[in-house]
Amino acid sequence: MLYLWIKALHVIAVISWMAALLYLPRLMVYHADTEPGSKQSETFKVMERRLLRFIATPAMLMAWLTGLWMAYDAGLFREGWLHGKLALVLLLSAVHGVNAKWTKDFAVDRNRRPARFYRIANEVPTLLMIGIVILVIVKPF
């Protein structure tokens, strides 16, 4: 029964993390088009910081903790599909880190990238998520 509760927490954490990773760059798309120091810019700073600090980062940590616990409990560390999944989740974690850096850049009005850059960056988590889901469900190797 504990395994099912951990699995439920994992799914909740992954959904929350993905929602944050998809929304944060979208906020940056609009933030990039605002005047630094404007009321709009300051509002975006608060939204980005809170999304990262109170949703994205805790969700990422919970996804990692519950995922590793389930993999250990089920003895899956020898499975090839899990190695692939972990590699993609590491990349997703790197995307999270890059988003955190961009959030800090915006916080001190140091963004130098156009909105188009963040539109393209917004697709990376989606592509990684597709790969992760395929590996978990299909288990091709």
N, C-alpha and C positions, 0 to 999 in steps of 0.2 A: 504493500500500500504506500509506503514511503516513496518508492520509486515513482509512482504515478503523481504524487504531489510535487516531487522534484521536476518531473517532466512538465507538469502544468506551469510551474514557475519559470521553467526554461522557455516555454512557448510564449508566455506573457512577456518575459524579458526580451526575447528576440523581436517580437512584434513592436514593443516600445522602442527598442534600439533602432530598428529599421525605420520606424516612423520619424524618429528624431534625425537620423542620417539623411532621410529624404527631404525633410522640411528645412533643416538648417541651411543647406546650400540655396534653397529656394528663397529663404529670407535674405540671403546674401545677394541674390540676383537683384532684388528690389533695393537693398541697402546700397549697393554699388552705384545706383543711379541717384542717390540723395546727396545733398550738399553736406560735407563734413561740418559738424557742430549744429546742424539744423535740428528742429524738434523731432522730425521724422527719423533722422539718423540716430538721435539719442534713444528713441523708442526702440529702434531695431537693435541697438546695442544691448538693451535690457532683455529683449526677447531672445536674442542669440545666447547671451550669457546664461540665462535661466534654463533655456532648453538644453544646453550643453551640461550645465552643472547639476540640474535637478532631475533630468529625464535621461539624456543620452548616456552619460558616464555611469550612473548607477545601473541602468539597464544593461550596459555592456559588461560591467563587472558581474552582475547576476547571471547573464547568459554564459559567461566563461565559467563561473563557479559551478553552476548547475550542469552545464554541458560536460565539463571534465569529470564531475562526480558521476554522472550517468555512464560515461564511457568507461570509467574505472570499474564501476559496479557491474556493468555488463561484460567486462573483459574485452572491450573493442579496440584496444590500442594496437592490435596486430592486423587490423582490417585496413586494406588499401584505401577504400572509400573514405574512411575516417581520416587518414593521412591527408588526402586531397581536401576534405572539408576543413581540417585544421589549418591547412595552408591558405585556403580562401578566407577563413575567419581571421587569420593573422593579417591578411591584406585589408580586410574590412576594418580591423582594429587600427591599421595604419591610416586608413581613410579617416577614421574617427580622430586620430591625432592631428592629421592635416587640417581637419575642420576646426579643431581646437586652436591651432595656430592662426588660422584665418580669422577666427572669432577674436583672438587677442589683437590681431592687426587692425581689425575694424574698431575695436574698443579704444585704440589710441590714434584713430584716424590715419592709419598707415596703409590702407588698402590701395593697391596700384593696379588692380585687375578690373577689366570691364565686366559688366553683367553677363555677357556671352560666355566668359570663362566659367562662371558658376553654373550656368545652364548646362554646359558640357560636363562639368564635374559632378553635377547632380545625377548623371546617368551611371556613374561608376558603382555606387552601392547597389543599384538595381541589377547590374550585370553580375556582380559578385553573389548577390542573393539568389539569382537564378541558378548559378553553378552550385551553390551550397544545397539548395533544395533538391536539385537533380541528384547530387551525390547521396544525400540522405534517403531519398525515396527510392531511386532506381538502384543504387549501390552497384554501379557498373564494374567495379573491380574490388 
